[in-house]
Amino acid sequence: MKYSLDIKFEPVHEFMNSLHSYICRKSHKKIDLAPCWAIETKEKLTPEFAQTLDDMLINGDWSFAYLMAFLVPEGLGVEGFLSWFKQLSIHQLIELFEASGNEFPEDEIEVFQEKTSSMFQQWYEQYFKHVDQEILSALEKEKEARINRLIEVQGEEFVDETTNGMIFKPMPGVQELLLVPQYHFQPLNIVSQYGSKLICHYNARIYLGDEELIPTHDLRTLRSLGEKNRLKILRFLHKGPRTFTEIVSHLKLSKGITHDHISKLRSAGVLYAHFEGENLTEYSLRKRALYQVQERLMHYIEEG
C-alpha cells in the first residue's frame, strides 16, 4: 500500500452518519434500518425540521458538511463538535473549503454555516441525543477490535477484510486512508476525499438484538445468490474486473435493474469494489466470501 492506514471512531462520526442516513432518501430501502426507522424517526421530529430535511439534497454543500465530523479536533464529543462548528470564523471555513479543492463565495458561506449549524443542533436534540448507547458502545468495540487486528493483518488484506470487499488503488496526492465503522447506513459505505486523506465510513456489520444462530450478514449473502442475473454477474466477473457499463451490456438489462443487482451483491460482500479516490471504477469477484459462507452455512447446520 502506498498510503498510511488508520482506524478511528468517535460518536460525532455516527452522529453525522445517522443524519446522512435520514437525508439520503433514495437509500432508505437499501439500509438495514429502513423503511421503519425513517418513518419512526420522522415522527420524533418537529414538522418544520422534518420538512427542512425533506428538502435537503445530497450535493456538494452536504458533502462538505458531512466532512466536518472528520475535521473537528478529537475528543470534543458531539456537543463540543456543535459548538466548534458554530464558532468557526468565515475565514476558517473558507480555508477548510479550499483545502478540499473547492471554492465557496464568501457571501454564501455565512448562510451555509448558519443553516448547517441549525440543522446539526436540531438533529442532535431531536434524534441523536436519544440514540441507543449500545450502538456507540458496539462501534467503539469494533474500532478496538480492528486496531488489534491490524497488528496481525496489514495492507490491502486488512482493508478488504474490514470493508467487506473494497479496494483502493494508489492515487496521486492520496497519502492516508481513514477507516471509520458505521451503523446507521449499513450495509452501505460512504467514501469521501479531503485533501490527501481518503475517508471510508464502512459497514461494521453490527446487528443489535439479533439472536439468530446464523448472522444477518451471512443470511444476506445467501439471499443475494438466489437470483439468476446475479449469478450471471458473478460468472462474468470470474473472468476479471469489469466496469458497470460492461456488466450492463453483458446482462442486457436496464442500468437501474443492473445497479440493484450489483448493490445486493456488494452488500453481501461477494464483489470487490475498486475505487480510485472517491470514484468507483470497476468490480471483480470476491471468491473468499463464497468460500466463507459455505463454511458458515455448514457450521450453522451442524450446530443445529
RODO-2510 file (C-alpha; in nm, 4 decimals, decimal comma):
residues 304
     n   res          X          Y          Z
     1     m     0,0000     0,0000     0,0000
     2     k     0,1250     0,3466    -0,0879
     3     y    -0,0755     0,5288     0,1773
     4     s    -0,0893     0,5131     0,5550
     5     l    -0,3811     0,3383     0,7219
     6     d    -0,5711     0,4475     1,0318
     7     i    -0,8879     0,3403     1,2149
     8     k    -1,0892     0,5876     1,4180
     9     f    -1,4278     0,6188     1,5785
    10     e    -1,5887     0,8950     1,7802
    11     p    -1,9609     0,9498     1,8491
    12     v    -1,9614     1,2535     1,6193
    13     h    -1,8864     1,0200     1,3280
    14     e    -2,2058     0,8228     1,3903
    15     f    -2,3951     1,1458     1,4556
    16     m    -2,3123     1,2525     1,1005
    17     n    -2,3719     0,9047     0,9623
    18     s    -2,7196     0,8906     1,1153
    19     l    -2,8100     1,2293     0,9669
    20     h    -2,6828     1,1208     0,6264
    21     s    -2,8864     0,8003     0,6536
    22     y    -3,2025     1,0019     0,7086
    23     i    -3,1361     1,2648     0,4418
    24     c    -3,0358     1,0105     0,1745
    25     r    -3,3932     0,9078     0,0956
    26     k    -3,3033     0,7012    -0,2101
    27     s    -3,1141     0,4616     0,0187
    28     h    -3,3943     0,4052     0,2684
    29     k    -3,4945     0,0793     0,1004
    30     k    -3,1357    -0,0414     0,0970
    31     i    -3,0206     0,0163     0,4543
    32     d    -3,0933    -0,2326     0,7302
    33     l    -3,2799     0,0192     0,9473
    34     a    -3,5298     0,1319     0,6837
    35     p    -3,8084     0,1846     0,5991
    36     c    -3,9453     0,1662     0,9545
    37     w    -3,6530     0,3605     1,1021
    38     a    -3,7017     0,6601     0,8730
    39     i    -4,0766     0,6662     0,9393
    40     e    -4,0391     0,6354     1,3157
    41     t    -3,7615     0,8955     1,3228
    42     k    -3,9707     1,1452     1,1291
    43     e    -4,2427     1,1156     1,3928
    44     k    -3,9907     1,2315     1,6557
    45     l    -3,9015     1,5477     1,4640
    46     t    -4,0890     1,8756     1,4652
    47     p    -4,2884     1,9269     1,1436
    48     e    -4,0722     2,2256     1,0497
    49     f    -3,7449     2,0373     1,0932
    50     a    -3,8799     1,7286     0,9164
    51     q    -3,9656     1,9486     0,6191
    52     t    -3,6188     2,1028     0,6229
    53     l    -3,4609     1,7587     0,5985
    54     d    -3,7079     1,6519     0,3303
    55     d    -3,5882     1,9466     0,1223
    56     m    -3,2198     1,8602     0,1691
    57     l    -3,0184     1,7473    -0,1315
    58     i    -2,7161     1,5199    -0,1341
    59     n    -2,4970     1,7725    -0,3141
    60     g    -2,1641     1,9484    -0,2765
    61     d    -2,2795     2,1537     0,0218
    62     w    -2,3879     1,8433     0,2080
    63     s    -2,0711     1,6536     0,1154
    64     f    -1,8645     1,9274     0,2752
    65     a    -2,0941     1,9472     0,5793
    66     y    -2,0534     1,5700     0,6201
    67     l    -1,6754     1,6040     0,6275
    68     m    -1,6948     1,8390     0,9266
    69     a    -1,7222     1,5372     1,1580
    70     f    -1,3743     1,4304     1,0470
    71     l    -1,2125     1,7742     1,0629
    72     v    -1,3131     1,8603     1,4193
    73     p    -1,0403     1,8218     1,6873
    74     e    -1,0602     1,4798     1,8520
    75     g    -1,2256     1,4215     2,1871
    76     l    -1,4773     1,7066     2,1853
    77     g    -1,7851     1,4842     2,1749
    78     v    -2,0967     1,5701     1,9759
    79     e    -2,1869     1,8773     2,1819
    80     g    -1,8289     2,0004     2,1530
    81     f    -1,8466     1,9486     1,7778
    82     l    -2,1658     2,1549     1,7551
    83     s    -2,0023     2,4387     1,9464
    84     w    -1,6814     2,4157     1,7407
    85     f    -1,8651     2,4326     1,4098
    86     k    -2,0849     2,7222     1,5182
    87     q    -1,7839     2,9242     1,6337
    88     l    -1,5726     2,8763     1,3201
    89     s    -1,4959     3,2081     1,1563
    90     i    -1,5814     3,2734     0,7931
    91     h    -1,2086     3,2801     0,7173
    92     q    -1,1590     2,9396     0,8827
    93     l    -1,4469     2,7883     0,6854
    94     i    -1,3087     2,9253     0,3606
    95     e    -0,9702     2,7704     0,4396
    96     l    -1,1361     2,4338     0,5096
    97     f    -1,3233     2,4535     0,1807
    98     e    -1,0111     2,5420    -0,0134
    99     a    -0,8227     2,2509     0,1442
   100     s    -1,0839     2,0192    -0,0079
   101     g    -1,0158     2,1665    -0,3511
   102     n    -1,3409     2,3635    -0,3617
   103     e    -1,4315     2,7289    -0,3611
   104     f    -1,7204     2,8896    -0,1766
   105     p    -1,8214     3,2542    -0,2246
   106     e    -1,7714     3,4443     0,0992
   107     d    -2,1216     3,5918     0,0857
   108     e    -2,2695     3,2409     0,0722
   109     i    -2,0590     3,0654     0,3315
   110     e    -2,2118     3,2556     0,6218
   111     v    -2,5590     3,1402     0,5143
   112     f    -2,4244     2,7843     0,4772
   113     q    -2,2817     2,7896     0,8288
   114     e    -2,5987     2,9275     0,9849
   115     k    -2,8299     2,6772     0,8158
   116     t    -2,5983     2,3812     0,8689
   117     s    -2,5354     2,4658     1,2347
   118     s    -2,9106     2,4857     1,2966
   119     m    -2,9627     2,1524     1,1225
   120     f    -2,6875     1,9840     1,3256
   121     q    -2,8243     2,1217     1,6532
   122     q    -3,1814     2,0134     1,5822
   123     w    -3,0769     1,6648     1,4705
   124     y    -2,8813     1,6240     1,7903
   125     e    -3,1627     1,7473     2,0162
   126     q    -3,4442     1,5659     1,8411
   127     y    -3,2722     1,2394     1,7469
   128     f    -2,9095     1,1636     1,8255
   129     k    -2,9175     1,2775     2,1864
   130     h    -3,1561     0,9886     2,2499
   131     v    -2,9841     0,7257     2,0358
   132     d    -2,9302     0,3807     2,1883
   133     q    -2,5926     0,3935     2,3640
   134     e    -2,5421     0,0273     2,2791
   135     i    -2,4841     0,1387     1,9196
   136     l    -2,1968     0,3662     2,0190
   137     s    -2,0509     0,1029     2,2505
   138     a    -2,0600    -0,1562     1,9739
   139     l    -1,8865     0,0801     1,7328
   140     e    -1,6178     0,1578     1,9901
   141     k    -1,5588    -0,2169     2,0357
   142     e    -1,5400    -0,2591     1,6600
   143     k    -1,2736     0,0099     1,6415
   144     e    -1,0671    -0,1546     1,9152
   145     a    -1,1031    -0,4959     1,7517
   146     r    -0,9816    -0,3585     1,4190
   147     i    -0,6860    -0,1832     1,5790
   148     n    -0,5835    -0,5136     1,7371
   149     r    -0,6424    -0,6982     1,4112
   150     l    -0,4162    -0,4532     1,2297
   151     i    -0,1249    -0,5987     1,4249
   152     e    -0,1889    -0,9376     1,2627
   153     v    -0,3091    -0,8432     0,9137
   154     q    -0,1981    -0,5352     0,7242
   155     g    -0,2253    -0,3579     0,3938
   156     e    -0,4822    -0,4470     0,1296
   157     e    -0,5839    -0,7674     0,3079
   158     f    -0,6794    -0,5701     0,6182
   159     v    -0,8769    -0,3165     0,4137
   160     d    -1,0567    -0,5957     0,2290
   161     e    -1,1443    -0,7792     0,5491
   162     t    -1,2562    -0,4632     0,7289
   163     t    -1,4629    -0,3099     0,4499
   164     n    -1,6050    -0,6367     0,3197
   165     g    -1,4561    -0,6053    -0,0259
   166     m    -1,3298    -0,2554    -0,1036
   167     i    -1,0060    -0,1956    -0,2935
   168     f    -0,8455     0,1500    -0,3021
   169     k    -0,5967     0,1995    -0,5808
   170     p    -0,2956     0,4236    -0,5179
   171     m    -0,3783     0,7778    -0,6274
   172     p    -0,1516     1,0806    -0,6728
   173     g    -0,1851     1,3042    -0,3680
   174     v    -0,3650     1,0473    -0,1507
   175     q    -0,1456     0,9752     0,1490
   176     e    -0,3844     0,8378     0,4115
   177     l    -0,6830     0,6031     0,4217
   178     l    -0,9033     0,6507     0,7275
   179     l    -1,1448     0,3663     0,8083
   180     v    -1,4396     0,4544     1,0318
   181     p    -1,7038     0,1980     1,1398
   182     q    -2,0667     0,2990     1,0971
   183     y    -2,4014     0,1531     1,2000
   184     h    -2,6946     0,3552     1,0648
   185     f    -2,6064     0,3358     0,6960
   186     q    -2,5068    -0,0313     0,6859
   187     p    -2,4729    -0,2374     0,4747
   188     l    -2,3723     0,0567     0,2513
   189     n    -2,0477     0,2530     0,2640
   190     i    -1,9559     0,6202     0,2231
   191     v    -1,6264     0,7282     0,0664
   192     s    -1,5087     1,0903     0,0792
   193     q    -1,1813     1,2611    -0,0036
   194     y    -1,0443     1,5622     0,1780
   195     g    -0,7094     1,6838     0,0552
   196     s    -0,4604     1,3998     0,0891
   197     k    -0,6947     1,1939     0,3084
   198     l    -0,9449     0,9346     0,1869
   199     i    -1,2206     0,8606     0,4396
   200     c    -1,4216     0,5384     0,4254
   201     h    -1,7234     0,5078     0,6542
   202     y    -1,7566     0,1298     0,6336
   203     n    -2,0311    -0,1162     0,7210
   204     a    -1,9349    -0,2511     1,0649
   205     r    -2,1815    -0,5423     1,0345
   206     i    -2,3257    -0,4795     1,3802
   207     y    -2,6724    -0,6269     1,4411
   208     l    -2,8006    -0,5472     1,7864
   209     g    -3,0575    -0,7803     1,9360
   210     d    -3,0034    -1,0367     1,6621
   211     e    -3,0352    -1,3710     1,8367
   212     e    -3,0422    -1,5876     1,5252
   213     l    -2,7737    -1,8540     1,5063
   214     i    -2,6825    -1,7554     1,1526
   215     p    -2,5505    -1,3976     1,1399
   216     t    -2,7541    -1,1414     0,9452
   217     h    -2,4634    -1,0754     0,7102
   218     d    -2,4328    -1,4453     0,6172
   219     l    -2,8075    -1,4618     0,5579
   220     r    -2,7789    -1,1604     0,3278
   221     t    -2,5065    -1,3384     0,1305
   222     l    -2,7209    -1,6468     0,0834
   223     r    -3,0181    -1,4397    -0,0295
   224     s    -2,8068    -1,2432    -0,2751
   225     l    -2,7126    -1,5639    -0,4581
   226     g    -3,0703    -1,6782    -0,5154
   227     e    -3,1231    -1,4881    -0,8417
   228     k    -3,0095    -1,5929    -1,1894
   229     n    -2,8932    -1,2500    -1,3096
   230     r    -2,6748    -1,2056    -1,0030
   231     l    -2,5194    -1,5448    -1,0693
   232     k    -2,4570    -1,4307    -1,4266
   233     i    -2,2741    -1,1273    -1,2893
   234     l    -2,0541    -1,3453    -1,0702
   235     r    -1,9778    -1,5757    -1,3615
   236     f    -1,8922    -1,2770    -1,5816
   237     l    -1,6638    -1,1265    -1,3165
   238     h    -1,4845    -1,4577    -1,2739
   239     k    -1,3034    -1,3660    -1,5957
   240     g    -1,1651    -1,0479    -1,4422
   241     p    -1,2603    -0,6944    -1,3323
   242     r    -1,5397    -0,5265    -1,5297
   243     t    -1,6902    -0,1800    -1,5346
   244     f    -2,0557    -0,1129    -1,4645
   245     t    -2,1138    -0,0410    -1,8335
   246     e    -1,9632    -0,3754    -1,9319
   247     i    -2,1874    -0,5575    -1,6822
   248     v    -2,4969    -0,3786    -1,8164
   249     s    -2,4013    -0,4771    -2,1708
   250     h    -2,3439    -0,8389    -2,0669
   251     l    -2,6763    -0,8736    -1,8847
   252     k    -2,8756    -0,6768    -2,1453
   253     l    -3,0824    -0,5271    -1,8648
   254     s    -3,1516    -0,1655    -1,7737
   255     k    -2,8936     0,0317    -1,5759
   256     g    -3,1351     0,0609    -1,2826
   257     i    -3,2001    -0,3129    -1,2549
   258     t    -2,8327    -0,3955    -1,3040
   259     h    -2,7333    -0,1432    -1,0373
   260     d    -2,9808    -0,3031    -0,7953
   261     h    -2,8320    -0,6492    -0,8561
   262     i    -2,4782    -0,5200    -0,8085
   263     s    -2,5797    -0,3313    -0,4926
   264     k    -2,7152    -0,6518    -0,3366
   265     l    -2,4029    -0,8461    -0,4298
   266     r    -2,1806    -0,5707    -0,2894
   267     s    -2,3784    -0,5584     0,0345
   268     a    -2,3332    -0,9336     0,0631
   269     g    -1,9582    -0,8948     0,0205
   270     v    -1,9240    -1,1238    -0,2826
   271     l    -1,7882    -0,8446    -0,5044
   272     y    -1,4769    -0,6328    -0,4851
   273     a    -1,5480    -0,2647    -0,5454
   274     h    -1,2420    -0,0922    -0,6940
   275     f    -1,2004     0,2756    -0,6077
   276     e    -0,9812     0,5487    -0,7485
   277     g    -1,0162     0,8167    -0,4845
   278     e    -1,3909     0,8639    -0,4320
   279     n    -1,4779     0,7102    -0,7672
   280     l    -1,5890     0,3506    -0,8032
   281     t    -1,4390     0,2320    -1,1326
   282     e    -1,4971    -0,1429    -1,1607
   283     y    -1,5991    -0,4661    -0,9899
   284     s    -1,4464    -0,8105    -0,9562
   285     l    -1,5354    -1,1431    -0,7967
   286     r    -1,4567    -1,1837    -0,4253
   287     k    -1,4143    -1,5610    -0,4045
   288     r    -1,3226    -1,5646    -0,0369
   289     a    -1,6758    -1,4583     0,0590
   290     l    -1,8259    -1,7537    -0,1292
   291     y    -1,5938    -1,9974     0,0456
   292     q    -1,6624    -1,8379     0,3836
   293     v    -2,0404    -1,8512     0,3535
   294     q    -2,0208    -2,2194     0,2605
   295     e    -1,8209    -2,2907     0,5777
   296     r    -2,0543    -2,0826     0,7937
   297     l    -2,3633    -2,2431     0,6485
   298     m    -2,2288    -2,5895     0,7271
   299     h    -2,1401    -2,4718     1,0769
   300     y    -2,4945    -2,3412     1,1240
   301     i    -2,6466    -2,6688     1,0008
   302     e    -2,4159    -2,8928     1,2040
   303     e    -2,4581    -2,6880     1,5224
   304     g    -2,8354    -2,7271     1,4943
***
